[in-house]
Amino acid sequence: MKCKIMHESIGRIRIRVMTKRMTLDEADVLEYYLKSIEGVTNVKVYDRTRDAIVHYVCHRAEIIAALQAFRFDKEEIQALVPEHTGRALNREYEDKLGFSVMRHVCSKIFLPPCVRAAIATVRGVGYLKKGLAVLLRGKIEVPVLDATAITVSILRGDYETASSIMFLLGVGETLEEWTHKKSVDDLARTMSLNVDKVWKVCGEQEELVSVLDVAVGDSIVVRMGNMIPLDGKVISGEVMVNQASMTGESVPVRKEAGSYVYAGTVVEEGTCTICVDKDLGSGRYDRIVRMIEESEKLKSATEDRASHLADRLVPYSLGGTALTYLLTGNATKALSILMVDFSCALKLSMPIAVLSAMRESSYYHISVKGGKFLEAVSEADTIVFDKTGTLTHAAPKVAQVVVFGDHNENEVLRVAACLEEHYPHSMANAVVEEAKVRGLAHEECHSEIEYVVAHGISSIVEEKRVLIGSYHFVFQDENCCIPEGEQDKFDALPEQYSPLYLAVDGMLAAVICVEDPLREEASAVLNSLHCLGIKRIVMMTGDNERTARAVAAAVGVDEFHAEVLPEDKANFIRAEHEAGRKVIMIGDGVNDSPALSEADAGIAISDGAAIAREIADITISADDLFALVSLKSISDALMRRINRNYHFIIAFNLMLIGLGVAGILQPATSALLHNASTLAISLDSMTNLLE
């Protein structure tokens, strides 16, 4: 690609593509290509000027070489661009807003007063119809107030005021619509599928392959706790599927042979084989957008109260106008009240503030499914943490394999990996990774796997019943035994590790000791949350009490609970609610799902189980727990902004009404100041909350 370096400094270069013009699609291709280069930290491409600004930490020569190798028509480069990028949406509303402003300015400069009056009258008819439609429904809401103000101005011959009111209302509607659609678009893209691998049926075996390698007509196996990556028809098995992301249904739906399942839904129970009939991503984005737009989750309680308050204030504004006219007989003073209403600013600025906060959260790798969850985070006084994968790293490692009886260490690890690879949990991933490191191939050699949430896995391997899981599952539920004469070895197991117990035909065969290192930032994050107003931090884990106590002391939680089951976590949160507390739950596993659902705001780790991400209200990056601090800071700042906007709107508009009734301000001036303040508050609400 031919390009010219326009400017550069250390770690930054601005180039111009030497073409006649650049389309929106080409701008996206260039941007995502440059972002894919290792060492590039940020890229901004401007299609109108054909410029690209690249920030990098790698060698300059690597950037130059990448630019020389770039071609817009390369398929592998075009494949880097997601289905929706947001660039076209932004351009649409930039043009719409610019055209609106230009049209208003040009009409004032070039059109004679009589033509402007005619245009204002014609446009005013539309607002009058909206107001009458609301009245016919038996309601007195904001459209009635807008219609009254515009109609009265036109009847008095004040066409300039009427035109200004309609212009500012139009700009406000465009800004609100733009912010809303952009926030929905950003949110939909963050909720897109994050499934890289899938179990594909290959003859008599299952093979773990890239989802990109699955074609229409192939069969895939999806097990409990996993997300269904592709649309298709169930050809065998029976499952309970959580379809909340597609249909909003809170209760899982039973699917059996012949039933249709959708990409993005999650298997809560059972295993099924699906015949794929749609390629990756077909229609999913549009379904997510519809779900978000229709969901009440987008509206926080504060936003909802502001909306209702706005409607309730309309009759008072109309009544004040009539009363002022009756008392003073001065139409100008009465119209001053009509020109100023609280509802416009309340209804416009609150949703924009909430949706902008949701958008800002995505910059910190936080996906928020609705404004009301930001409000819940701000108001929460208790946080409940799961231990594994949250306070500890999401990628624990096998530290030691202790064998019992005459079993071989590599063989038991091979069997364990064969079973564990089917389920998305950090402990299971550690076993699979250790087998990979040791070069232990583990072809499918087991029968149907039964997964017991928060307990373990049961299957048949070479006609022997094999169990792997917790102490409670292996010894108490399944009554397995320790081989004779090896009790001392069992008692001497290291306490600092999290154990996985493997039993064959009722006899302990091995204990896989998993090292679950604490996140380096965990203690600092918990301390920061305390400083931000969280009064109580609780850790709940299925680990034994000794391990839990050591972790609790290291990170500084206020209390901990060990050897808990999924229902115990949910019951704890329920009890906190009964005590009048607001609770946040943070987890990453299938066993955390009931608690995530019960909490005021459930937060999942991005690389945790699919069902946890599906049920959770918020998802944060697995790379850095400080995202929780950013989330809390954004939520608190949002609530402060909403309260500040609320008080300013009330005070400023009361002042305008007072000055209008006193005869100091003319109706046109009051309308201009009111609409200008509404626009200013709305624009301010679109700015970032964190510096």
N, C-alpha and C positions, 0 to 999 in steps of 0.2 A: 504494500500500500504506500502511495506517495503522500508524504505529509511534511509540514514545515514546523520547526521549533519556534514558537512565538516568544517564549520566555521560560527561563528555568532558574532555580535556586537549589540549594542543598535539599534533597529529598522531595523535590517538586518540579514538575515539568508541564508546560502548556504547549500542546501541539495543535496544528490546524490541518485537517484532512483536505488534500488538494483535489476536490471534486466540485462540480457546479452546485450541487445541493445534496443534502443528507435527509433521508426520510426518517420517520420515527422508528421504524423497524431497524434500520441501519444503525441508528444511535444506540438502540438497545443491544444489538449484536456487538458493537465496539465496546460498550461499557462492560458487559458481562465477560467479554474476552479479556479485557485488561484486568478485571477483578480476579480472574482465574489465575493470573500470573503470581507465582510465589514471591512474596516480598512486597507486593502492592497492597497498601493499606486503605486507600480510598480512591475512587474514580468519579468524575462528574463529566458527562458528555452533553454539549449544547448543540442540538441539531440545527438551530437557526444560523449559528455562526460557524458550524462545523468544527468547533473546538472541543478538545478533551483535556481536562486537568487531571494529572496522575500524581498521587502521593505515594512514595515508595521508600523502603528501607534496604532494598537490594542494590546491586551494582547498576549504575546508569546504563552500562552496555547491554544488560539483560533487557531493559525496557526498549532500547533502540532495536535490538534484535527481534523482539516480539512484535514491534510495530512493522518491521520490514517483512515479517512472515505473515502478517495479517491479510486476510481476504474476506470480503463481505459474503462471498458465495460459497465458502467452505462449509460443508454439512456438519462437520464435527464442531465447528465454531458456532454455527446457528443452533446446535443442540444445547448449548450452554444457557440459552435464553429461556426463562420459564414461560408458562402459558400466558400469564398476565404480569405485566411489569408496573403498571400505573402511569406510564409516560403519556399514553394516549388520553387517559382520563384527565390528567393535569392540563394537557394542551386544550382539550375541549372547554374546560372551565376558564382557563386563562383567556381564550378567545372570546368566550361568552361575556366575561366580565369586562374585557377591554372594549368590545363592541358596544356594550351598554353605556359605558362612560363616554365613549366617543360620540354616540348618537345623542346623548343628553347635551353635551357641550356644543356640538355642531348645530343642534336645533336652536339653542339660545343665541348663537352667533349669526346664523344665516337665515333662519325662518322669521317672517314678520309676526307680530303679536297675534294677529287674527288666526293665522295658521296654527300657531302654538296653542291657542285657546281651543281650536277645533280638535286638535290631537289629544289634548288633556281631557276634553269632554268624552271623546270616543273611548279612551283608555279607562276613564273613570267608570264607564258603564260596566266593565268587567268586574271591578271591585264592588260596585253596587249589587250586581247579581250574586256575588259570593256572600255579601252581607245579608241579603234577603233570603238566601237559601238556608243560612244558619238560623235566622228568625223563624222561618217556616218549620224548622225542626224543634221549635220551642226553646231555643237557647239564645243567650246573649254572650257572645264570645268575641275574641279579637277581630275577626273579619267584620263584625258589626261596627266596631269602633273605627276601623280603617275606612269602611264605606261611608260612615257618617261624616268623618273629618273631610274626606275628599269631596263628598257631595255638597256639604255646606260651603266649602271653599269655592266650588264651581258656581253654586247658586249666588254667592256674594260677588262673583266676578273676579275672584282672586285665583286666576289660573296658574300663576307662578307658584303659589304655595301648593296647590293641588299637584302640579307637575313634580315639584321637589319631593313631596311626600311619596308619590308613586315611584319616583326614581330610587329613593333611599330604601323603600320597601323591596323593590326589585333587586337591588344590590345585596341587601340583607338575605333575601331568599336564595340568591345564587351562592353567596358565601356559605350559608348553612348547608345547602345541598352538596356543594363541593366538599366541604369538610366531612360531612356525613358519608358520602360515597367513597372518599379517599380512605377514611378510617375503616369502613367496611371492606374495601379492597385490600388494605394492608393486613387486616385481621384475617380475611379469607386466605390470603397467601401464607400467613404463618400457620394456619390450621391445615394446610395442604398435607398430603400424605408424606410420611417420613419412613417408608418401608423400603429397605435396600435389598433384602434377601427374602426368599420364599421357598417353601418345600414343594418341589415339583415331582410329580409321579413319573418315574422312568422305569418302565417295565414292572418288575416285582419290588423295586426299591424306591425310596424317596431320596432326592438329591437337592442339597441346598444350593440354589442358584440366584443370580441377580434377577430382580423383578423385570429388568429390561429384556431378559432372555425368555420371558414367558409370552407365548403367542396365543391368539384366539384359537380355542379348541384344545389347548393343553389343560391338564388336570393338576390342581394344587391342593395341598393339605393344610388346613388351618386349625390350630388347637386352642384350647382354653387360654384366655388372656392375650391372644394375638389379634392384631387388626387384619381385617380382610382387605387385601391390597388391590383386588380387581373385581369388577362386576362379573357375575356368573350364576350358574344354576347348581344347586347341591345335587350330587349324583350318588352320594352315600354318606351315612352318618346322621346324627341328630344333635343339634346344638341350640343353645339359647343365645340370641344375638341382641346386643345393645345397639339400637338404631337411633339413639337420641340425636346424633349429629345430622341425620338425614330427615327424620320425621318429627323429632321433638318428643317421641314417646319415652316415658320414664321407665316403663316396665319392659324387660327383655322379651323378645318375640321368638317363639319356637320355630325352627327351620328344620326340615327333613328332606329326604330325596324328592326332587321335583320343585322345591321352593327356590325362589330367586333371592340372592344376597347382593349387597351393594358395597362398593369400595368405600373404605373409611369407617364402616361399622365394626364392632368388636365382638368376638366370641367370648361370652361370659362363662359358658359351661359346655363341655363336650368337645368332640372332634368331628370334622366333616371334610369330605373331598368335594372340590368345586371344579366344574368345567367352565373355563374362562370364555366369555363371549364379548368382552370389550377390552380395548387396549388401555394401557396405563393412563389414568387421568381423564378418560372420556367423560365429559360432563360433570366431573366432580366439583370443579371450581364454581360453576354456576349454581349447583345445588347448595353449596356452602353459603354463597352470597344470599340466596333466597332464605336459607335457614336463619342467617344472622339478621337480615332485614325484618323478618317476621317475628323474631324472638323478642320477648319483653325484657330479656337480659340486658339489652342495650340501654335500658333506662334505669338509672339509679334512683333510689328513693328520694334523694334531694332534688334531682332533676324533675321527678314526677311531681313533687310538692310545688316546685317553682311553676311548672306548667299549669297545675290546678289553681295556684294563687293568681297567675296571670289572667285566667278566665274569670275568676271570682271578682277581680278588680274592675272588670269592664262595666258592670252595672253602676258601680260607684262613680266612675268617670263620667258616664252618661248622666247620672243623677246630679252630680256636681255641676255639670254644664247647664242643666235645666234650672237648678236652684239659683245659680249665679245670675242667669238671665232674668228670673222672676224677681230677684232682690234688687238688681241694679238696672235692669232694662237695657243693659249695654251688651249688644251682640258680640262686640269685639272681645270683651272680657270673658264672656261665656265661651267663645270659640277658643280662647287661650287654654282652657282646661281640656277641650276636645282634642286640641293639637298635641297634647302631652299625655301619654299613657304609660303605665308601668309594664304592661303586659308584653309589648313588643320586645323590649330589652331582656325581660325575664325569660321569655320563650326562646329567644335567639342565643343569648350568651351561655346559658346553662348547658344545653346539649353540645355546643361547640367546645366548651371547656372540658366536658367529660370525654368526648370522642378524641379531642386532641391529646388528652392524657393517655388514652389507650394507644394512640399512634406513637406517642413519645416512648411509651413502655417498650415498644418493639425495637427501638434503637438500642435498648439494653438487653436484647434477646429475651424479652418477657412478652408472652402472648396472653392477653386478657380477653376473655369471652364476653364481657359485659361491664358497663360502668358501675353497676351496683356492687361488683366485687372489689373495685377500687375503694368504694365507700366502706365496705366491710373490713378491708385491710386497715384503713385509717382508724376505724372505731374499735378494732380488736384489742383486747387486753391480755389474751392468752394465745400462745403458739405451741402446737404439739408437733414434735419432730419424730418421724421414724428414724432409726439409726442407720441401717445399712443402705448405702447409696445416697444418703442425704448429709448426715453429719460425717459419715465416712466416704471415702472415694467410691465412685460408681464402678471402679474396676479393681476389686480386691484380687489377691493372688494366693495360690495354693502354697503354703509354707512347708507342709509336711504331710506325708501319707503314712499312717500307722496301720499296718496289716495285722490281722488276727487269724489264728488257725494256720492252715498251710497255704494260704492264698499268696499270690504274687503281686507285688506292688503295682507294676505296670498294667497287669491284667485287670485289677480292680479299678484302676483309674480309667482304663479303656471302657469298661462297662459303665462306669459312672458318667463319663463324657457322652456315651451313646444315648443315655437317658436324658441327661440334663440339657443337651443342645436344643431340645424342642421347646424350652420354656425361657422366656425373657426375664431373667433375674440376675443381679450382679454376682451372687454366689454361684449360680449355675454357669455363668459366663467364665468365672475363674476356673472351674473344673475343666470346661471345654478348652480354654486357652492353655492350661497346663498340659493337657494331652497333646495339643498341637505342638507346644514347645518341645515335648519329648519325642515327637514324631510318631505318635501312636495313632494309627489309622483305626477308625471304628465304624465299619459298615453297619447298616441296619440289621441287627440280629435279635431284636426283641419283638414281642407281640404288641397288641394295643396297649398304649400307656394310659394309666389312670393318674391324674394329678389332683392331689388333695390340697386345697388352698391353705397356706401357712403351715403345712405339715411336711409334705414330700411327694415322692413319685413311687408308683407301684407298677411292675410289669413282669413278664415272663421272658427269661433269657436262657436258651438251651434247656428248656423244660424245667427250669428252676425259678422260683418266685424271688424277685429281687426288689428290695426296698431301699430308697435313699431319702434322707430327710432329717428332721429334728429328733432330739432325744425323746420327746413326748410321742412322736409318731412311731418311731422304731421300737421303743421299749415299752411304752405304756399302752398305746393303741394296738400295736401289732404283737406285743408280748414276745419280742425277740430276746435271745439270751447271749451272754458273753461266753465264749468258749472256755471250757473248764481249765483252770490253772492260769488264766490270763487276766484275772481281776486286778492284780497289782499293776499290770501294764496299762489297763484301762484307767485306773485311779491316778496314774502318773502322767496322763495326757496334759500337755501345756495349757495353762489357764488363759494365756493372753490371746489365743486364737479362737475363732468361731468354728465349731465342729460340724461336719456333715457325716452322718452315720450311714454306712452301707451294710445291709444284711442280705444274706443269701439263704433261702429256705429256713428262715427263722433263727439264724445264727449270725452274730456280728462278724463281718468279713474285713472291714476297714473303717478307720476314722480319717476323713480328709480334713486336715486343719487349714482353715482359710485365714490368711492374714488380711485384716480389714482396716487399713491405716486411716487415721483421722485426716480429714481435710485440714490443711495448714491454716486456712482462714476461718475455721469453724468457731474458735473461741472469740476472735475479734468480731465476727459477724454477730454472735449472740450478745456480746457486750454492746455493740452498736444498736441492736434492736432494743435492748434495755434502755439505752439513752434516748431512743426515739419514742418511748412511752409504753413499750410492752412490759407489763407487770410480772408475767409468769411465763416461763419457758419450760416445757415438759418434754421429756424424751420417753418414747414407748418402743419397746423392741421385743422380739421373740427370743432373743439370746438369754443365756442364763444370767443370774443376778450378779455373779462375780465380774463377768465381762461388761455388763451394763453399768455397774458401779464405777468401774475404771474409766469407761468412756465419759460418763456423767461428770466425774471429778475433773477430767482433762479439759472438757469443753465449757464447763460452768453452767449447766442447766440448774433450774431451781428445784426440780424433782424428776425422778425417773420411775418407770414401771417396767419390770423384766418379765420374760416368759408369757407375754400377752398374745391373745388370739385376735383375729380381725374384728370380731364382735366386741372384744374388750375395748379396743380403741374407739369404736363407734359409740359404745355405752359411756365411755369417759366423756366424750364430747357432748353427748346428750345430757349428762349430769351437769356439765359446765353451763349449758344453756338454761337448765332449770334453776341454776344458781344466779342467773342473770348476766352471764359473761358472754362476750363475743369471741369466737374461736377460729383460728387459722390452723389448718392441718397441712403438713408437708410430707409427702411420701413418694415412692417410685415403683412400688410393687403391686402385684395383683391383690395381695393381702391388705393393702392400704386403701383399696377402693371403697369399702363401706364407710370408713372414717372420712375420706375425701368428700364423699357425697353428703355426709352428716354435717360437716363444718360450714360455717358462714362463708368461708372462702377456702376451697380446696386447691392446694398448689402441688403440681406434679413436676418431677425432674424430666427434662426433655428426652433423655435416653432411657427412661424407665419403661415399664410395661405399657403396652398400647392402651389397655383398659383404664389404667391410672390416668393417662393423658386425656383419654376420652371423657372420663367422669369429672376430672378436675376442672375448676373454673379458670385457673391460671396455670401457665406452664413457664418454667424458667430454665435457663441454660444449665447444663450439667457441668460446665467448665468452671464456674465461679459462683460460690454461694453468696457473694456480695450482691448478686442480683436481688436478693431478698431485701437488702438495705435500700437499694435503688427503688424497689417496688414500694416499700413503706414510705420512703421520702416523697415519691411522686404522689402517692395516695394522700398523704398529709397536706402536701402543697396544693393538690387539687381542691380539697375541702376548704382550705384557707382562701383560695381564689374564688370559689363559689360563694362563700360567706362575704368576702370583700365586694364582689360584684353585686350581691343582693343588697347590701347596705348602701353602696354607692348609687345604685339604680333608684332605690326608694328616696334617698336624701336629695339627689340631683333633680329628680322629676318633681318632688314636692316644692323645691325651690323655684323651678320654672313655673309651676302652677301659681305659686304665691306671687311671683313677679308679674305674671300675666293678669291675675285678678286685680292686682294693684295698678294696672295700667302702665307698668314700666316697660314690659315687653309686648310687642305686637304678635298676633297669632303666627304670622309667617316666621318671625324670628324664633318663637318658641318651638315651632315645628322643626326648624333647621337645627337648633341646638339639641333638641330631643333626639332626632334621627342621627345627628353627628355623634352624639354620646353613645347611642346604641351601636353604631358602626365601630366606634373606637373600642368599646368594651369587647365586642365580638372579635375584632382583630387582635386585641390583647389576649383574649382567651385562646387564640390559636398559637401563641408563642410557647416555647418550652418552659416547663415548670422548674427544671433543674438547670443551674448555670454550668 
